[in-house]
Amino acid sequence: MSVQQRNLNGSSEIYKKISKFVPENEWKVHAPLIEKINKLKKEKNAIILAHNYQTPEIYHGVADIAADSLALAVEAAKTSADKIIMCGVHFMAETAKLMNPNKKVFLPDMQAGCSLASSITGKDVRLLKQKYPGVPVVSYVNTSADVKAETDVCCTSANAVKVVESLNVEKVIFLPDQYLADYVAKNTKVKIISWKGTCIVHEQFTSKEIEDIKNQNPGIKVIAHPECPPDVIEASDFAGSTSGMIKYVKDNQPKKVMLVTECSMSDNVEADNPNVSFIKPCNLCPYMKKIDLEKILDCLENDTNEIILDNKTIEAARKSVIRMTEIGRWSVQKLNQSYIKTVVMKALEEDLRPRGDITTNLINSKNKIIKAKIIAKQDGVIAGLEFCKAAFKLIGRETVFIKKISDG
């Protein structure tokens, strides 16, 4: 889980890290606010959670936890703080409240909305459930509490495929991002019934823009978010969630990279990876940018903009978020076939001697139908099911591998 836990050692140390992104004249305004916020949150036992799209002075300056939507939901549930300040958008603050119904949660600006969240209502979901009776509803976490209350399980871009496959059904209603739904549909056999919502940041990118960047910057790695249109993802070198994009840069340290996502995220990732050169023809999220240091301070000083939800909504919506956090992240990457063959052959090496064993001989026999169950004889942690599925597929296209449970 990509969670940045901040050790804030004074404004001068913070500025050293983000000076490339914040002009000195702006820092003179930010510094006293940062010092005041960091002092006051300790006095009031408050915690500040910040999404990756927040500006560097917030993300690196005052956030105790800086992360993506899934991690923020998980961390919100862990906190012992009396007050939670959510530096993100409205649905994130609502989610923090769902995870902490007995704590006070604040959003520095109540107008910090989300184009995806506003694209669908609880009433819309109820009508879909009437149209497709019995089909489970998977909602992107970028939805209101009202929508989550009508949802079977939430997901983020980090675990959307895993959540869908965990249901062990033939089809699901997937809401509301049409591009994320398309991405999920391409990575699972489950039929996806989608909605027509989009992110105003990611929908603006085009494949021509990606191609132009690559032509102008030979060797650059282009990393796209699944909320982007399909042609943008196709033109990119890697597609992954917010945390997946960060991990890619951290693990691979490419000489030059472009993150096809919100502008401030590129700044924040660059601050943590100074040896990587970033190309940034990125788009700003107007909602995320409604949050600033003055409004955060106002929340701390005056308890302004508290998130209030009725108990009925909390009880219904909380279940879908809890299920999401229990399932966790989509951790399986696309598996290279030659790699799978190498590993499988290595595992079977001792069985491929002249006599072999019964299972190996059966696998290598032709014109035979084999049906088998893999049953755990005792409790334990299940891992590698996706690898097994991919390996069995290589035996033949007709091979069927059905998972009754998920890794974990």
Secondary structure as GFF3:
##gff-version 3
##sequence-region A 1 408
A	DSSP	beta_strand	3	5	.	.	.	ID=ss1
A	DSSP	alpha_helix	11	18	.	.	.	ID=ss2
A	DSSP	alpha_helix	24	43	.	.	.	ID=ss3
A	DSSP	beta_strand	46	51	.	.	.	ID=ss4
A	DSSP	alpha_helix	56	59	.	.	.	ID=ss5
A	DSSP	beta_strand	65	67	.	.	.	ID=ss6
A	DSSP	alpha_helix	69	78	.	.	.	ID=ss7
A	DSSP	beta_strand	83	87	.	.	.	ID=ss8
A	DSSP	alpha_helix	90	99	.	.	.	ID=ss9
A	DSSP	beta_strand	104	106	.	.	.	ID=ss10
A	DSSP	three_ten_helix	117	119	.	.	.	ID=ss11
A	DSSP	alpha_helix	122	131	.	.	.	ID=ss12
A	DSSP	beta_strand	137	140	.	.	.	ID=ss13
A	DSSP	alpha_helix	145	148	.	.	.	ID=ss14
A	DSSP	beta_strand	153	155	.	.	.	ID=ss15
A	DSSP	alpha_helix	160	166	.	.	.	ID=ss16
A	DSSP	beta_strand	171	175	.	.	.	ID=ss17
A	DSSP	alpha_helix	178	185	.	.	.	ID=ss18
A	DSSP	beta_strand	191	194	.	.	.	ID=ss19
A	DSSP	three_ten_helix	202	204	.	.	.	ID=ss20
A	DSSP	alpha_helix	207	216	.	.	.	ID=ss21
A	DSSP	beta_strand	221	224	.	.	.	ID=ss22
A	DSSP	alpha_helix	230	235	.	.	.	ID=ss23
A	DSSP	beta_strand	238	239	.	.	.	ID=ss24
A	DSSP	alpha_helix	242	252	.	.	.	ID=ss25
A	DSSP	beta_strand	256	260	.	.	.	ID=ss26
A	DSSP	alpha_helix	263	272	.	.	.	ID=ss27
A	DSSP	beta_strand	277	279	.	.	.	ID=ss28
A	DSSP	three_ten_helix	288	290	.	.	.	ID=ss29
A	DSSP	alpha_helix	293	302	.	.	.	ID=ss30
A	DSSP	alpha_helix	311	327	.	.	.	ID=ss31
A	DSSP	alpha_helix	337	348	.	.	.	ID=ss32
A	DSSP	three_ten_helix	349	352	.	.	.	ID=ss33
A	DSSP	alpha_helix	358	364	.	.	.	ID=ss34
A	DSSP	alpha_helix	385	395	.	.	.	ID=ss35
###
